[in-house]
Amino acid sequence: MLDLLTASPLLTIMLVVALGAAVGMIPFGPLRFGAAGALFVGLFVGALEPSLGEGLGIVSTLGLALFVYTVGVAAGETFFADLRRQLPLMGLAVGVIVVVTVLAILLGGAFGLDAGLIAGVLAGSLTSTPALAAATEATGSANAAVGYSLGYPVGVVLAIVVVAIVVQRKWPGRRDEASANAEGIVAESVEVDRTTSLRLVPGWADEAIKMSYLVRDGRTRVVSPGEELLPGDRVLVVGSPNAVGRAVEYLGTRLDRELTTDRGSVDFRRFVVSSNHVAGHTVAQLNLPGRFGGVITRVRRGDADLLARDDLVLQLGDRVLAVGPQRDLDTIGNFFGDSERKVSEVDALALGLGLVLGLLLGTITVPLPGGIDFSLGPAAGPLLVGMVLGAMHRTGPLLWSIPLSVNLTIRQLGLLLFLATVGLASGPMFAQQALTGTGLKAGALAAAIVLVSAVAYLAGARTMGLSAPRAAGGFAGYIGQPAILAFANERVDDDRIEAGYAALFALGIIAKIVAVQVIAAVVG
């Protein structure tokens, strides 16, 4: 069997990927290792025969580039949109990484660990796969992957314990915005009892609500943006429960009968955004009221239902809820594309150009004081380019965003290929050190990194006046393991958890990549 695997590297990689995916699904209490199962299976298989991990560098780099680029494309818009508002939180996270980097250098040196192990433990305990790649490249040591594999489970388990303790706390969040509302989006039919313009209705000017149906004098049509409402009008208000409640209280009386039950002249339907001419544009730019006399009220993206604010940029694969004249709904559907097949495809030109730009950026070397040469490498280069392009959405005819389902598929495949090949290459070294004194010291260093990170970060977040859900989400993003985010969301249904996670996930990856290169330069 080993002879067969040695003769067929591709068979070996796919075997590790398949077995790793199976291992990743095994629950250990609230934890599943997910794609990281490929790393542990790779380590085991690689330990059986050292030659199995030879010559896999190009596959490893390809998998990593695909993974970080798709992460960047998905996170770019949120990262730059939240940059100013969440800058204090980001500064805190960077400061904590500086502290634990110094801790890793000092404690790792006291334990007698080499640069590769220290950098790998930092990357593993903070669950950063791109940082592992940077550590391997910067130190030139297979010990980086060994340290990563030793630190990773320690980091994930301790982080989940920390989040479990914190996320349901009710400490004062005096400087934090309240949750948009964990209950999602609702629609209420209301009878108007006063003459008023739409801009005076609470929530309309700041787009906390949308309106669609308007019944006046027995006729149903779609609300116009500059509408003046009259006593006796009946309208449908859409938004979060709190925002809709304020609007209804201002307008008049809730109705028992939903206006949407009358679908004769005005109707609603969900359409898949599959047209390249629509994707990459904001809701306002599409001008549905002017084109079709309709309105978009909600956008379903992945598992999230979003209110269709004017500045919301539509992406391929979004499912928009459009309200319009019944006779025009087919035309509106053609406008959006409404093709499931098309959003299952990837724009190979845009994907290829984005990866080329990212890999080129990663090759640029910048000399730093002390004779240190710094480069982003194949980990951070594609990530940064992906973030910028993801925030831009499109450049002329090129659409940079990738449908979410396609993005997640490519991301998962890239991550599995990278972890499988890294595990195969590092298996022999891992087998030699895992159960030794060095392995125990690496585990202790990982625990110290996570616990010091938790104390410093959470104390800083509370001092800054952030709520416990945002702090917990931010800590999950700082660590960077999706299982921690999922665990937090299972405990508390609060949108601030994901907002904190998104703000720190990409920034954390970049800071950790820099940190492992500093470790390589100082300790090496």
matplotlib code that plots the C-alpha trace (Angstrom):
import matplotlib.pyplot as plt

x = [0.0, 2.8, 4.5, 1.3, 1.0, 4.6, 4.2, 1.0, 1.3, -2.1, -3.7, -2.0, -3.3, -6.8, -6.8, -5.6, -8.3, -11.1, -10.0, -9.3, -12.8, -14.2, -12.1, -13.1, -16.8, -16.2, -17.6, -15.4, -18.0, -19.0, -16.0, -15.4, -12.0, -13.4, -10.8, -8.0, -8.7, -6.7, -3.7, -3.8, -4.4, -1.6, 0.7, -0.2, 0.2, 3.4, 4.9, 4.5, 6.7, 8.8, 8.9, 5.1, 5.6, 8.2, 7.6, 4.2, 5.2, 3.3, 0.1, 0.5, 1.0, -2.0, -4.3, -3.1, -3.5, -7.1, -8.0, -6.7, -7.9, -11.5, -11.4, -10.2, -12.9, -15.6, -14.4, -13.2, -16.4, -17.1, -13.6, -13.3, -16.9, -16.2, -12.7, -13.4, -16.1, -14.2, -10.7, -10.3, -11.2, -8.7, -6.0, -6.6, -6.3, -3.0, -1.7, -2.6, -0.8, 2.3, 2.1, 1.8, 4.5, 6.9, 5.6, 6.2, 9.8, 10.6, 8.8, 9.8, 13.4, 13.2, 11.8, 14.7, 12.4, 13.7, 12.3, 10.3, 8.5, 7.8, 6.4, 4.4, 3.0, 1.9, 0.2, -1.4, -2.6, -4.2, -5.4, -4.0, -3.2, -1.7, 0.6, 1.7, 2.7, 4.5, 6.3, 7.4, 8.7, 10.4, 12.1, 12.7, 11.9, 9.5, 9.1, 6.7, 4.0, 4.8, 4.4, 1.2, -0.3, 0.6, -0.8, -3.9, -6.2, -5.0, -6.0, -9.4, -10.4, -9.3, -10.9, -14.2, -14.1, -13.3, -16.2, -18.6, -17.7, -18.0, -20.6, -23.7, -22.3, -24.3, -21.5, -22.2, -21.6, -21.9, -20.1, -21.5, -24.5, -27.4, -28.0, -29.8, -32.1, -31.6, -35.2, -34.4, -36.7, -40.5, -43.3, -46.3, -49.4, -50.6, -53.5, -52.3, -54.2, -52.3, -51.0, -47.3, -44.4, -42.2, -39.1, -40.9, -41.6, -39.2, -36.6, -37.3, -34.5, -31.8, -33.2, -34.0, -37.3, -38.6, -42.2, -43.7, -47.5, -49.7, -53.5, -55.4, -59.1, -59.3, -56.4, -53.1, -49.7, -46.1, -45.0, -43.1, -39.9, -41.3, -44.7, -47.0, -49.2, -52.8, -55.3, -56.9, -53.9, -52.7, -49.0, -46.6, -43.6, -40.5, -37.5, -36.3, -39.1, -37.9, -37.7, -41.0, -42.7, -41.6, -42.8, -46.2, -46.7, -46.1, -48.3, -51.4, -52.8, -51.6, -53.9, -54.9, -55.1, -51.8, -51.7, -49.6, -52.6, -53.9, -51.6, -53.9, -52.2, -49.1, -47.1, -43.7, -41.2, -37.6, -35.1, -31.5, -29.0, -27.2, -26.7, -23.2, -24.9, -26.7, -24.1, -21.6, -24.2, -26.0, -29.7, -30.0, -28.1, -30.5, -33.4, -36.1, -38.8, -37.9, -37.4, -40.3, -42.3, -41.1, -39.0, -36.5, -37.2, -34.9, -31.8, -31.0, -27.2, -26.1, -28.1, -28.6, -31.7, -30.6, -32.7, -32.3, -30.6, -29.8, -26.1, -26.2, -24.1, -25.7, -23.6, -23.9, -26.1, -28.0, -31.8, -33.7, -37.3, -38.8, -42.3, -43.8, -46.7, -47.8, -47.6, -43.9, -42.5, -41.3, -39.5, -38.0, -36.8, -35.1, -33.4, -31.8, -31.0, -32.7, -30.5, -29.3, -27.0, -25.1, -24.4, -22.9, -20.1, -17.0, -15.5, -12.2, -10.8, -11.5, -10.3, -7.1, -6.3, -6.9, -4.6, -1.9, -2.1, -2.0, 0.9, 2.9, 2.3, 3.5, 6.9, 7.7, 10.5, 10.8, 14.0, 13.4, 15.7, 18.1, 18.7, 15.3, 13.7, 9.9, 7.5, 3.8, 4.4, 1.7, -0.3, -0.9, -0.4, -3.5, -5.4, -4.8, -5.5, -8.7, -9.8, -9.3, -11.0, -13.8, -14.5, -14.4, -16.8, -16.2, -13.8, -15.6, -16.8, -14.8, -16.8, -14.4, -17.0, -17.6, -21.0, -21.0, -21.6, -18.8, -16.5, -17.0, -16.4, -13.1, -12.1, -12.7, -10.9, -7.9, -7.7, -7.9, -5.2, -2.9, -3.4, -3.1, 0.2, 1.6, 0.7, 2.3, 5.5, 5.7, 4.6, 8.0, 9.1, 5.7, 6.1, 9.5, 8.4, 4.7, 5.1, 8.4, 9.3, 9.6, 6.0, 4.7, 6.6, 5.0, 1.6, 2.3, 3.4, 0.2, -1.9, -0.1, -0.6, -4.3, -4.9, -2.9, -4.6, -8.0, -7.3, -5.6, -8.2, -11.4, -10.2, -9.4, -12.8, -14.7, -12.7, -13.5, -17.2, -18.0, -20.7, -20.0, -21.4, -19.2, -16.2, -16.8, -17.2, -14.1, -12.2, -13.4, -12.2, -8.9, -8.4, -9.8, -11.4, -14.9, -15.9, -15.5, -17.8, -20.4, -20.2, -20.8, -23.8, -25.3, -25.2, -26.5, -28.4, -26.8, -25.6, -22.8, -21.0, -20.5, -19.7, -16.9, -15.6, -15.6, -13.7, -10.8, -10.6, -8.7, -6.7, -5.7, -4.4, -2.2, -0.9, -0.1, 1.8, 3.9, 4.3, 5.8, 8.2, 9.4, 9.8, 11.9, 14.1, 14.6, 14.9, 16.5]
y = [0.0, 2.4, 1.6, 2.5, 5.8, 6.7, 6.1, 8.2, 11.6, 12.7, 9.5, 10.1, 13.7, 12.8, 9.9, 12.3, 14.9, 12.2, 10.7, 14.2, 15.4, 12.3, 13.0, 16.6, 15.6, 13.7, 15.7, 16.2, 17.7, 21.1, 21.0, 19.6, 20.1, 20.5, 21.0, 20.7, 17.0, 16.8, 18.2, 15.5, 12.7, 14.0, 14.1, 10.4, 9.2, 11.3, 9.7, 6.3, 7.1, 10.3, 10.2, 10.7, 14.4, 15.1, 17.3, 18.6, 22.3, 23.5, 21.8, 23.3, 26.8, 26.5, 25.4, 28.2, 30.8, 29.7, 29.7, 33.1, 34.8, 33.6, 34.6, 38.1, 38.5, 37.5, 39.7, 42.7, 44.7, 44.2, 44.9, 48.3, 49.3, 48.7, 50.1, 53.5, 52.3, 49.3, 50.9, 50.8, 47.1, 46.5, 48.4, 46.4, 43.1, 44.2, 45.3, 41.9, 40.1, 42.2, 41.2, 37.5, 37.6, 38.9, 36.3, 33.5, 34.7, 34.9, 31.8, 29.8, 30.7, 29.8, 26.4, 25.9, 25.8, 26.8, 29.5, 27.1, 25.5, 28.9, 30.4, 27.3, 27.2, 30.9, 30.2, 27.0, 28.4, 31.3, 28.9, 30.8, 28.6, 31.5, 32.3, 28.6, 29.1, 32.3, 30.6, 27.7, 30.0, 32.4, 29.7, 27.1, 24.5, 21.6, 22.3, 25.1, 22.6, 20.4, 23.4, 24.3, 20.8, 20.8, 24.3, 24.1, 21.9, 23.7, 27.0, 25.9, 24.2, 27.0, 29.7, 27.9, 27.7, 31.5, 32.3, 30.1, 32.1, 35.5, 35.6, 35.6, 38.1, 41.3, 43.7, 47.4, 48.1, 51.8, 52.6, 49.7, 49.9, 47.7, 44.6, 45.2, 42.5, 38.9, 38.3, 39.1, 41.0, 41.2, 42.8, 44.5, 45.8, 49.1, 51.6, 55.2, 57.7, 60.9, 62.9, 62.5, 62.3, 59.2, 61.0, 61.9, 58.2, 56.9, 54.7, 55.8, 58.4, 56.2, 53.1, 51.1, 50.3, 49.8, 50.1, 48.2, 47.8, 50.8, 50.5, 53.7, 54.0, 50.3, 50.2, 48.5, 49.7, 50.0, 52.9, 55.6, 57.0, 60.5, 59.4, 61.4, 59.1, 60.0, 59.0, 55.7, 54.5, 50.9, 50.2, 47.3, 48.1, 45.9, 45.9, 44.7, 44.3, 47.3, 49.6, 48.4, 48.8, 52.5, 53.1, 51.5, 53.5, 56.7, 55.8, 54.3, 50.9, 47.4, 45.4, 41.8, 41.0, 41.1, 43.2, 40.6, 38.2, 40.3, 39.5, 40.6, 43.9, 43.9, 40.7, 39.7, 37.1, 36.1, 36.3, 35.0, 37.6, 35.9, 38.8, 40.4, 43.7, 43.7, 42.2, 44.7, 47.6, 49.0, 48.7, 52.5, 52.2, 49.6, 52.1, 49.5, 52.1, 54.0, 51.0, 48.8, 50.7, 48.1, 48.0, 45.6, 45.0, 42.1, 40.4, 36.8, 36.2, 32.8, 32.2, 36.0, 38.0, 41.6, 44.8, 46.2, 49.5, 51.8, 51.3, 47.5, 46.1, 43.0, 40.0, 37.0, 34.4, 36.9, 36.3, 39.5, 39.9, 42.3, 43.8, 45.2, 45.2, 41.6, 41.9, 43.0, 40.3, 38.2, 41.2, 41.9, 38.3, 38.6, 41.8, 40.0, 36.9, 34.4, 31.5, 29.0, 27.4, 30.6, 31.4, 27.9, 28.9, 30.8, 33.6, 32.0, 35.2, 37.3, 34.5, 34.0, 37.7, 38.2, 35.3, 36.6, 40.0, 38.5, 36.2, 39.0, 41.2, 38.4, 38.3, 41.9, 42.1, 45.1, 45.6, 46.4, 47.8, 45.2, 43.5, 41.8, 41.2, 41.3, 39.9, 39.1, 35.8, 33.5, 33.8, 37.5, 38.7, 37.0, 37.8, 41.5, 41.7, 39.6, 42.1, 45.1, 43.5, 42.2, 45.7, 47.1, 44.4, 45.2, 46.9, 47.7, 44.3, 42.3, 41.1, 40.3, 39.0, 35.3, 33.7, 32.7, 29.0, 28.9, 30.9, 28.5, 25.5, 26.8, 27.9, 24.5, 22.7, 25.0, 24.7, 20.9, 20.6, 22.9, 21.2, 17.7, 18.5, 20.3, 17.4, 14.9, 16.9, 17.4, 14.0, 12.5, 15.5, 15.5, 11.8, 12.4, 15.3, 15.0, 12.9, 14.2, 17.0, 19.4, 18.5, 19.2, 22.5, 23.5, 22.7, 24.8, 27.7, 27.4, 27.5, 30.6, 32.4, 31.8, 32.6, 35.8, 36.8, 36.2, 38.2, 41.1, 41.3, 40.9, 43.3, 45.9, 45.3, 45.8, 48.9, 50.3, 49.9, 47.1, 44.6, 41.0, 39.6, 41.9, 41.2, 37.4, 37.7, 39.8, 37.2, 34.4, 36.5, 37.2, 33.4, 32.9, 29.5, 29.3, 26.6, 29.2, 31.7, 28.9, 28.0, 31.6, 31.9, 28.8, 30.3, 33.9, 35.1, 38.5, 40.1, 41.9, 38.5, 38.2, 42.0, 41.6, 38.4, 40.1, 43.1, 41.1, 38.0, 39.4, 41.9, 39.0, 36.9, 39.8, 40.6, 36.9, 36.6, 39.6, 38.1, 34.8, 36.6, 38.7, 35.5, 34.0, 37.1, 37.5, 33.8, 32.5]
z = [0.0, 0.9, -2.4, -4.3, -2.4, -3.0, -6.7, -6.9, -5.0, -6.2, -4.9, -1.6, -1.3, -2.2, 0.3, 3.0, 2.0, 2.2, 5.5, 6.9, 6.0, 7.8, 10.9, 10.8, 11.2, 14.4, 17.3, 20.4, 22.7, 21.0, 18.8, 15.3, 13.7, 10.2, 7.5, 10.1, 10.1, 6.9, 8.7, 11.4, 8.9, 6.8, 9.8, 10.6, 7.0, 6.5, 9.6, 8.1, 5.1, 4.8, 1.0, 0.8, 1.6, -0.9, -4.0, -3.0, -2.8, -5.8, -4.7, -1.2, -2.6, -5.0, -2.2, 0.1, -2.6, -3.4, 0.2, 1.2, -2.0, -1.6, 2.1, 1.1, -1.6, 0.8, 3.7, 1.8, 1.7, 5.4, 6.4, 4.7, 5.6, 9.3, 9.2, 10.8, 13.2, 14.5, 14.4, 18.2, 18.3, 15.5, 17.3, 20.4, 18.5, 16.9, 20.3, 21.8, 19.0, 19.7, 23.4, 22.6, 20.0, 22.6, 25.1, 22.5, 21.9, 25.6, 26.8, 23.7, 24.3, 27.9, 26.9, 24.4, 21.3, 17.9, 15.7, 13.6, 16.6, 18.2, 15.0, 14.3, 17.8, 17.5, 14.2, 15.5, 18.8, 16.9, 14.2, 11.3, 8.3, 6.3, 9.2, 9.1, 5.5, 6.3, 9.2, 7.1, 4.4, 6.9, 9.0, 6.4, 9.0, 9.0, 12.7, 11.9, 10.9, 13.9, 16.2, 14.4, 14.8, 18.5, 19.1, 17.0, 19.2, 22.3, 20.7, 19.5, 22.7, 25.0, 22.8, 22.9, 26.6, 26.8, 24.4, 26.4, 29.6, 27.9, 25.2, 27.5, 30.0, 30.5, 31.2, 30.3, 26.6, 26.9, 23.6, 21.6, 19.2, 20.2, 18.1, 14.9, 16.2, 16.6, 15.5, 11.8, 9.4, 9.8, 7.7, 9.2, 7.5, 8.9, 8.4, 8.3, 10.4, 9.6, 6.6, 6.5, 4.0, 4.0, 5.2, 8.5, 9.3, 11.9, 10.3, 6.7, 6.4, 7.9, 6.0, 9.0, 7.2, 3.7, 2.4, -0.5, -0.8, -0.8, -0.9, -1.5, -2.4, -3.0, -5.5, -4.8, -6.1, -5.0, -2.7, -4.6, -2.9, -2.6, -1.5, 0.8, 2.9, 3.6, 6.3, 5.3, 3.3, 4.0, 3.7, 4.3, 6.5, 6.4, 8.7, 12.1, 14.7, 16.7, 13.7, 12.3, 15.7, 15.9, 12.3, 13.0, 16.2, 14.3, 11.3, 12.9, 13.6, 12.8, 10.5, 11.2, 7.4, 5.5, 2.4, 0.7, 0.5, -2.4, -5.3, -8.2, -9.3, -7.1, -6.4, -4.9, -5.8, -5.0, -7.9, -8.0, -9.0, -11.9, -14.3, -14.5, -15.4, -12.0, -9.7, -8.3, -8.3, -5.3, -4.8, -5.5, -8.8, -10.1, -9.8, -9.7, -9.0, -12.1, -14.3, -13.3, -10.7, -8.1, -5.0, -3.4, 0.3, 1.3, 0.1, 1.1, 1.1, 2.3, 5.5, 6.3, 5.4, 4.8, 4.5, 1.0, 1.9, -1.0, -0.5, -0.3, -3.2, -4.8, -5.4, -7.7, -5.9, -3.8, -3.7, -3.8, -2.8, -5.3, -5.1, -8.3, -10.7, -11.3, -15.0, -14.8, -12.6, -15.4, -16.9, -13.5, -13.2, -16.6, -15.4, -12.4, -14.5, -12.1, -13.1, -10.5, -13.1, -13.9, -10.2, -9.8, -12.3, -11.6, -13.7, -14.5, -16.0, -12.9, -10.6, -12.5, -12.7, -9.0, -8.1, -10.5, -8.8, -5.4, -6.1, -7.7, -4.7, -2.5, -4.4, -3.6, -0.9, 1.3, 3.4, 7.0, 9.7, 11.1, 7.8, 7.7, 4.3, 4.5, 1.9, 2.0, 0.3, -1.2, 2.0, 2.6, -1.0, -2.4, 0.8, 0.5, -3.2, -2.6, 0.1, -2.2, -5.2, -3.0, -1.7, -5.3, -6.5, -10.2, -12.6, -15.9, -17.2, -14.7, -11.7, -8.8, -6.4, -6.4, -5.7, -2.0, -2.7, -5.2, -3.0, -0.1, -2.3, -3.7, -0.2, 1.3, -1.5, -1.3, 2.5, 2.3, -0.3, 1.7, 5.1, 3.6, 1.9, 4.9, 7.1, 4.7, 4.6, 8.4, 9.5, 10.2, 12.4, 14.2, 15.1, 16.6, 18.9, 19.7, 22.8, 24.0, 26.4, 23.5, 22.5, 26.0, 26.1, 22.8, 24.2, 27.3, 25.1, 23.0, 26.2, 27.5, 24.1, 24.1, 27.8, 27.7, 24.5, 26.1, 29.3, 27.4, 24.6, 26.7, 29.4, 26.7, 25.0, 28.2, 29.1, 25.6, 26.4, 23.9, 24.6, 25.5, 22.2, 20.1, 22.3, 22.0, 18.3, 18.0, 20.0, 17.7, 14.7, 16.5, 16.9, 13.4, 13.7, 12.2, 14.8, 17.5, 15.7, 15.2, 18.9, 19.9, 17.5, 19.0, 22.5, 21.6, 18.6, 18.2, 15.0, 16.9, 17.2, 13.4, 13.1, 15.6, 13.9, 10.4, 11.7, 13.1, 11.0, 8.0, 10.1, 12.4, 9.6, 8.4, 11.9, 12.6, 9.3, 10.3, 13.8, 12.7, 10.4, 13.3, 15.4, 12.5, 12.3, 16.1, 17.2, 14.0]

ax = plt.figure().add_subplot(projection="3d")
ax.plot(x, y, z, "-o")
ax.set_aspect("equal")
plt.show()
